[in-house]
């Protein structure tokens, strides 16, 4: 509501002896006094906050939007520990329903608190305490992989090696000859999070207007139109410091099939962020690979594709010999056997940093291409 001051001010009312005008002037004066009180209360609150240790423990501020405001919002615990003095009979601004501090919508997985106020780790100045959080989405991601049947010896041995089955969850990784469980866990954190697989289309957030249901429908259609591909026998290979299972010989049919997956499903991929591109460029990419990165969101596609199923993170040279020996013994029953790429597997990362889940399989048609 907009308050308009009576024309002429209080002096005019005195001259005209208008009771209505006098009443309006009295109301205006009361509203003005209340407004000054509220402004003073809020200013006092803002000035007191930086000196309160509770706020300092809950974060720091970096980008000041307004005096006393930046991209950090205190938790309810901090609010309860840092309540400034207020005028008798008045509620502190920010704790009234519908005002600053009223419940806000939380992102999935975000812990609730008393007022929907949450800690955000993006502030750096200790002189500023109240912050307006930026909207930072952490989208789910999907990936199109090959993974062997869950009943196969290869799948079961790889899941034991990594200590996690992307379908059922953690599995014990002890009892593997030549390497203890703690050491194996220490060299496989990233491989374990992604789960056993071979990448066909690297993880991507969905583009605007695309849905998981549409992606699954297209995967189903693609699988019905394309036949299986023989991988031939597998071998252990060290790739830039990490251990993987790869075909002894990668066939042109396999390379071509992987390229079709990359191209056919690229419409589902959201554009690559500048941060992601910068991270990728930290690798020693050739100009040609940078072109593939910009076009497909991943540099190791098309004729740069190398089929591999990761077993470890990057290892230091002193570790490699022992790990390779243990892996050779553990995977001996599946090495040398022909493996057929007989399905596409949709993997899902529910939120940034979460473990990937094997969400669905899409069997290819029965024809086998060599």
VENNORDA-V738467 format. One record per helix or strand. SS is the DSSP state (2 for helix, 1 for strand). FROM is the first residue (numbers start at 0). TO is the last residue. Records with the same first field share a line. If there is no record, write none. Layout:
SS: FROM-TO  FROM-TO
//
This chain:
2: 8-15  18-48  52-56  75-80  152-161  180-185  188-193  211-224  251-263  265-267  273-280  286-295  301-303  316-329
1: 60-60  65-65  68-69  123-124  129-130  140-145  163-164  168-169  197-203  205-205  226-238  241-246  268-268  308-309  337-340  342-348  356-362  364-368
//
